[in-house]
């Protein structure tokens, strides 16, 4: 068992509102802001849910910029969950809001997908619940995350877990898209039948 502090190269909380201003439309040079609604229950960051922001003059946001392999933990709210930063998300210049804890795993010991899968598992959720404060609106502070201990399999086994994590999410998304497509077709058919045109 090792602590999260030992397993991660960097741990920080997200950017406060004092660092940025939200944009209503596309602004050149804008960054994206990761909010709670941007992370789904499967640990994926949904690009369409990212908001655009502009950094205020003189503010340094480098430590809040997400990099591929990072783990973001939604640490405030009624649904604590973790998300994995893919290469495509990292290329969008995304910063994490203050509701997140940003974890940058040491890839020689811990793969980000494994940490996300763990945090989002029933065991991980129980551990996160135990470290949170607040009955309705949960809050997990960074110092508690740093002290959290987890047991890890070898890196070869972690690679298998990461592959399964990614394959499962891809299959889930493909199934959702198929279901949405079938619903559209059924709705169109019903509409045509209601009009008497078949």
Secondary structure, 3 states (H helix, E strand, C coil): CEEHHHHEEEEEECECHHHEEECCCCCCCCEEEECHHHECCCCCECHHHCEEEEECCCCCCHHHECCCCCEEEECEECCCEEEECCHHHHCCCEEEECCEEEEEECCCCCCHHHHHHHHHCHHHHHHHHHHCECCCCEECCHHHHHHCEECCCCHHHHHHHHHHHHHHHHHHHHHHHHHHHHHHHHHHHHHHHHCCCC
